[in-house]
């Protein structure tokens, strides 16, 4: 469709004040008369400085202004499309024109005309009968908009998008691979954007290499890997292997984990440790929305920290559980629209770094979705290298380097899905061969991070920053570092197995004399603690509800929640052959003295360990 040339009268825009319209407003030239806006509308005309509507007998005054749509804006976030109008108001008197301030109106609100008073107050008047005249104004405004308003699409997300059949990468300042594309992110995400300024490629590469002097490779390689993995998310999703994990920077306060997270995030915009885009102060809804908007991009959620109150701790852990589900399953929650219809969910589309001083008690499956990088107090020392890299980030060097990387990727978008699928499967086979698959998630995380590290290394060769030999050495070093971290991750996951938490907690309660079990053969006269069952030479016979309550109480004292219900625990203990059961049940029916009951029967060696 050919664009319709809009007509813009030469008028003077002034503030809405008490000055006289007759005295102050500029005169319109005859060939640019405002009446041209309504020349094509047969049922209205100007008459005595009023917009008038033709009735059967005469013309009825409608208003003392004319609403002129300037721009019709379609906002596209990747799932939903919403529309807004920019509308200016024209008032006239004897050839002098006043322009009322441009109003931004949601398309759904435009038809009511109630926005007129909200935006222009007493400066714009709709005459009686108001309802009938509102109908006329709405019709006139629509007709003018169809003929004169500029049509614009504004994308409200980052990442890869096909526009006019070609892939381009959206960011806060426009798009890589397409011209004249408008992107508008929410206010809290204004830091995202790749620069238009040209940089010397060698200077950019040197700035990137300086990052390896900020902290040990065991920290910087995973950070670079997840950064350069993020623009590949779209094509990994097409390959069937979309990344689904959280990179968790764990360290005490003052370990500068937020500082290095900000450096990684600086590949996508202008960020510092104090201007990270999200934190655990945000609501789950806000975190979900940011994760959806930041497609094929990295974000940081800062500061999971110890809390003084149980309620606050529980709230933070619920957020961490939600994040682990969102990024670990690539799922969002269905939303209910105002018309009571379900709308599409908003799953996260990019990758995330979480920083925290502690590990959230989110259970084994939640922990398996996190890949932990632990920082010590001196892992990121204060140094000139740190200062230099922060300045490079502020000057846009890292974002400019990422822009070059994305430009490089645009030349291979058609082949990326198959290439990434082959690469992922190759790394996963290697992980399985080395027995590093863990719970099935840890090995995949290593494969994804190796893809990010591999593409980074290959691009460094492309920019003549690495030789082929240095590239191969970097990939080998990345593999060693990531697999070492995976071994620690697997060990951490095993510690979070609910059945192990249960047996370890029972052992601690016995040692602390918080509970006791009665010796079937020789009862203790003055035992200490709560009685939870019995024992003989081989087994403990726990009263199921009693021992479960004591373990729950102990977890609560540590500001933790035990992750399983009583019935699920009994079933899991039996499934893992930790407990002894009978007749397909999860408990053992046994008579002890005068008591005939169902007991949770566990070998003493499992509870007591070396002391059994």
N, C-alpha and C positions, 0 to 999 in steps of 0.2 A: 504494500500500500504506500502510495506517495505521501510524504509529509505535507500537511496543510500549513501554508505559511501564515503565521499569526500576525495579527495587526496590533501594533502597540502605539497608541497616541502619544505625542510628545507633551507630557504634562509635568508639573512640578509636584514632588512628594514632600509634604510638610507634616509636622507633628500635629496631633489632635489637641488643639487648645482653643482659646476663646477669641482668636483673632477673626476679623470679618472675612468671609469668603469673597465678597465682592471686591474688597480692597486688596487682597493678598494673592489671589490665585491667578496663575498665568493663563493667557488666552490660547485656545486651541486654533491651529491653522485650519482653514476651510477644508483642505484635502485630507485632514486627519481627524475629522469630527468623530466624537465618541459614538454618535448615532450609527456609525458603520457596524458596531457590534450587534445591533438589533435590526439591521437593514434586511436581513434574510428571514426575520420572524414576522409573519403577516399580521398577527393579532395584537401587537403592541407598538407604541410610538412614544416619543418625547412630547410632552406638552406642558408648558409653563414649569419647566425644571422638575418634572415628575415623570416617572415611568407610568404609562397608562395602558389599560387593557380595553380592547374593543368589545362592548356588549352589543345587544341587538339595537339599542337606541342611541348609545353614545359611548364615549371613552371614560372608563372609571379609573381614578388615581390608584396606583398600586403601592408605590414606595417613593422615597426621595433619594434613592440610590440604586445603582445597578451592580449586582454581584457578577464578577468576571472571573471564571476559573483560569488560573495562570498555568497550573501544572497538575497533571493526573499521575500520582506516584504509586506504583505497585511495589510493596515490600515482600520479598521472598526469602524465607529462612530455610528453605530446603524441604519443608513439609507443608507449611501453611503459607497462604498469600493473603495479605491485607492491603487495603487501598486507602490512600489519603488524598485530599485535594488541597492545593494552595489557591486561595480565593482572595482577590482584592475587591474593594468596593469603590465605585466611582460615584461622586456627587457632582452636580453641575448647577450653574446659574449663569445664564446669559453668555454662554461660551466659555466660562471659566470652570476649570475642573479641579476637584480635590480628590486625591487618592487616599482612601482609608487603609490602615496597615494590613498587610497580607495576613490572612488567617489560615492556620493549618487545621483542617477538619477531617475527622475520620469519615470515610465514605458512608458508613452506616448511620452517621449522625447528620449528614448534609441535608437530607430531604426534609427534616423537621423544621429547618430554618431557625431553630431555637439558638443556634450558635451565633446568630447575628447580634443579639443583645450581649451575649457573653464576650464577644470580641470587640464590638464597636460601641456598645452602650447607647447613649442618647444621640450619637452621631449618625445613626441609621434608623430610619423609621419606616415600619410597614403599616400602611393605613388600614382602617377598618373597611370592610369586614376582613379581619386578619387571617382567618383560616382560608378563605377563598383567595386572598391575595398571596398567601404563602404558596398556594398551589400554582399560581401564575408565576411567581418568582422562581420556584423550583423548576418549572418548565422552561422558563427563559434561561436560567443558569445552565441547565442541561444542554440546551441548544447552542449556547455560546461555547460551552466546554467542548462539545463535539467538533466545533469548527476551529476554535482558537487554542485550546489548552495543549501544552506540550506533554507528550506521553513519556514517562520515565520508569524504568525498573531499577529498584535499589535492592541489592542483595544484603541480607543481614546475617550472613555467616561467612566463615573463612573456608579455605580448602578448595579442592578440585570441583569444577562444575563445567558441564558442556554448555557452551553458549554459541549459537549459530553453528552447531555441529562440531565445534572444536573445543578440546580441553583447555581450560585456563585455571590458574590458581588464584583464588580470591584472598585478599588481605585488606587490612584496614585502610590502605591508601589506594586501592584499586585492584588490578589483576595482573598477574604475570601471564603473558601469552595472549592478551586481548587489549584492545584500546577502548577508551571511553566507557569503561565499566564502573558503575558506582557501587560502593560498598559502604554501609553505615552500620557500625557495631554499637551495642549498648554502651552507655556511659562508662560503666565499670570496666569495659574492655578497650578503652580508647588507646591503651599502650600498644596494642597489636598493629603492626603495619611495617611493610618493607620499604626501604627508602628509594626515592627516584634519583638521588645523587649518584654520580659515577665515582668509583673508587679504583685505585690501582690494585690489580688482582694479587700481585706479589705482596703488597702491604696487607691485604685481607688475609692471605694464607699465613703470613708471619704472625698476625694477631691471633689466629686460631691456634697455631702451634704454641704460642705463649701460654695457653690454657694448661698445658701439661706441666708447667712450672708452678701452677697455683696449688695443686694437690697431687697426691699419688695417683698413678694410672688406675688403680683399683677403684677410685672414685670418678675420675674424669672420663674414663672409657665408657662406663655405663651411661653417664650423663650425655656424652656426645652420641652414643648409640641411640638412645631414646629420642634425642633431638632430630637426628637425621632419618630415623625410622618414621617419624610422624607424617611427613609429606607422602609416604608410601602407603598410608592406611587405606585410601580409596582402592588402590590396585591390589593390595593384599585381601581386602574384602571381596573383590571380584574373583580372586583366586581361591576363595573359600577359607582363608587363613587370616582373618582380621585379628590384629593384636588385642589381647584381652587380659590386661594385668595392670597393676600399679607399681611404679618404682618408688620405693619408700626410703627416704633419707632419714636414718635414725641416729640421733646424737643428743647429748646433753645440751643445755643452754650454753651459748657462747662458743659452740663448736663450728659456727658459721655455715651451717647447713642451708639456711635460707639464702646466704650470700652466693654459694655455688649453684643453688637452684636458680637464682636470678640470672647468673651468667649463662646457664643453659637456655633459659627462657629468652635471653637477649638475641638469640638467633631468629626470633619471631617478632621483635619489636623493642621498645624502650622500657626496660624494667630494672628495678633495684630491689634489694631485700625488703625495703619499706613500701614498695608499690606493686607487690605481687597481686595477681588478679583475683585470688580467692583465698579464703581461710576457713577455719572451723567455726568462726563467728557467723558465717553464712548459713542460711537455712538449706535443708536438703533440696527443696524446690529450686533455689538459686543455683546450687552446685550442679544440679541436673541440667538446668537451662544453659549454663555456661559450657558444660561438657558437650552439649548438643551443638551450640553455636560455633564452638572452636573446632571445626572439622579439619582433619588432616594437619592439626596444629598441636603444639605442646601447651599445657597449662600447669600451674603449680597451685596446690592447695596447702596452705601454710599452717604450721603450729598446732599439731596435736600435742597437748601438754598435760601434765599432771594437774588435777583439780582438788580443791579443798573440800568440795562437797560430793557426796555420792550421786546426787541428782545430776550435777553438771557432768561428772565423769560418765554417767550412763548416757546422757544426751550426746556427748562426743562419740562414744562408742557406737551408738545407733547411727550416727552420721557416717562413721568409718565402715560400719557394716553395709550401709546403703551404697557407699562409694565402691566397696569391694564387689557388691552385686552388680552395680551399674557398669563398671569398667571390666569386671571379671566375666560377666555374661553378655556384655554389650546390649543391655536391655534398659528400657525406661518404663515408667508407669503410664498406663492408659489415663487419659484426661477426659473429664466430663465437660462438654460444652454447655452453654447456657440453654440450648434447646434440648438438653438431656440426652444428646447423642454422644457416643464415645468418639473421641478424636485420637489421632495417632500419638503414640508415645514419643518421647524425646530421648532416645539412647545416646550415649556419648559417642562422638565421631572422631575424637582425637586421642592423644595420649596424655598421661598425667604423672606428675611427681608430687608425692605427699611428703611433707617434712613433719617430724615428730620427735618428742623427747622420750616417748614410751611406745610400747607395742600395745595396740588395742586388744582387749579380750573379745575377739570376734569368732572364736572357734577355729577348728582345723580347716574347714573349707574356705573360710574368710582369709585365714593366714596364707593358704596356698595360692591365693590370687595376688599376693604381694611379694615383691622381690626386694629384699632388704639390703641396703648399703649402709653399713654402720660407720659413723665418723667418731673419732676420738677427739679429745680436747685440742690436740696439736695437728689434726689431720689437714686443716686449712690454715696454715700460719699467716699471721700478718706479715706482709712482705711487699717489696716494690713490684713484684710480679702480679700480686693481687691488685694493687693500685692501678697498674698499667692496664690489666685486662678490664677492670671496671671502667676505665676511661675509654678503652676501645669499644666497650658495650654502649656507653653513653654517646659516643660519636657515630654509632651505627655500623661499625665494621662487621659485627657478627650477623646482623640482619642483612647487610649487603652480601655477605658470603652465602647466606641461605638463599637469597634471591638468585644468585648465580647457579646454585645447586638445583633450584627448582626450574630455572631456564634449561639446564642440562636435562632434567627429567622430562620436560615437555617434548623433547625430540624422540622419546622412546615410550610414550604412553600406550601405544597400541600393543607393544610387546611386553610391557611390565607384568601384567597378570600371570602369564605363563612362565616368565623368568622367575618371578617371586615364588610361585608355587613350587617350581623345581628346586630353588634354593632352600626354601623352608623344609621340604621333605628330605633334602640332603643333610641339612644340619640336624634334623630330628633323628634320622637314622644313625648319625654319628653319636648323638646323645644317648640313644638306646644302647648302642654298642659299648659305651663307657658307663652304663648303669647309672645314668644321671636323670632319668625321667621322673623320679620322685613319685608324686601323686598324680602324674600325668600333666600337670600344669607347669611345674618348674622347668622341665625340659623344653616345653614350648616357648617359655619366656626367654630361655637362652637362645633358642633359634631365632626369635624375633629380634632380640638385641644384636645377635651376630649379623642379621641382615642389615640393620642400621649401621653397624660398625663397618661392614663390608662396603656398603654404598658410600660411606664417608671416605674410606680409604681409596676406593676407585676414583672418586671425584678429586681427591688430593692429587692423584696421578694426572687426571685430566687438566688440572690447573698447574701442573709441573711443580707441585709442592712435595710430592713423594716420587722417588724412583720406584721402578717395579719391585726391586729388592726390598725397599723400605715398606712398600705396600704389603708385601707378603709377610714381613716381620710384624707389622702392625696387626694384621689379621690373626697371626699365631698368638701374639700377646693378648689380643682381645679374647680369643678362645680360652686361654689359660686362666685369665682373670674371671671371666664369666662362669666357667665351670667350677672354679674354686668357690665362688659365691653361691653357686647352685648347691654344692655339697653342704655348705653352711645352712642354706635355705631348707634343704631336705631334713637336716638335723633339727632345725627349728620347727618344722611342720610336725615331726614325730613327737616333739615335746607338747604340742597342742592337741594331740589325740585325746578325746574325752575320757577314754578308759584309762589312759596313763595319768591324766590329771586326777581321776578318781583314786586310783591305787596309791599314787604319790601323796595325795592329801590325807588318805586314811593312815598311811605310814607316819606322816607328820603329826597327826592327831594322837596316835598312840605314844609317840615319843614325848609330846608335850603334855601327856596325861590329861588330855581333854576328853578322851573316851577310854573305855576299857571293854574287854571281852572276858566273860567268866570261863575259867578252866573247868571243863566238864568233870574231870576227875578230882580236882583239888581247888575248890573255890577260895578266893582271897577274902579275908575277913573284913578289911577296910579298904576297898578299892577307891581310886580317885577318878573323877570324870563321869561321863554319862555311859551307862551300859548300852552297848549296841549289839550284843549277841554272845556267842560262845566260841570256844576253840578246843581242839584236841591236839594230838601230836602232829597231825598233817594239815588240818583245815581250820579256817575261820567259818563260823556259821552266823552270818549277820542277819539281823532283823531288817528286811529291805527298806521299809519306810523310815526306820530310825537312823540307819547309817546314811541314807540319802539326805535326810534332814541335816545331819551333822556336817556332811561335806558341803552342802549348800550354805550352811551358816559360816563355815570356814572361808569359802569363796567370797561371801559377802563382806567378811571382815577384811579381806584383801582388796575390796572395791572391785570384785569380779563377779560374773555370773557363771554358774555351771551351765554348760551349753545343752545338756540333754534333760528330758523329763525322766522321771523314775522308771517308767515302763521302757522307754527307749534305751536307758542305761542298761537295764537288765538284759534286754535283747542283744545289745552290742557286746556286753561282757560274754554272753554265751556264744555269740557268733565268732568272737575272737579266741574262743577256747580258754578264756581267763577263768570263767566260773564253771562249776560242775553242776549239771542239771539232770533231771530225770524225766522220762516219758515225754520228750519233746518240749518240756516246759523250760522257762528261763530261771526257775528256782528248783530247790531240792526239798522234797517233803521228808521231814525227819522228826523223830521223837527224841527229845532231850529231857530226861526226868519226867515230869508230869506234863510237859508241853509237847504237843504234836502240831507242828506248824511248817510253813514254807519259809525256807532260809535261802539267802544268797551265800552260796558255798564257794569259797575261793581258797586255793592252796596257800598255806602260810608263807611259803617261799616267795610268792609273788608280792605279798604285802611287806614282809619283814626283810626281804633281800638277804644280805650277808648275815643278818642276825637270826635268820630262821633256824 
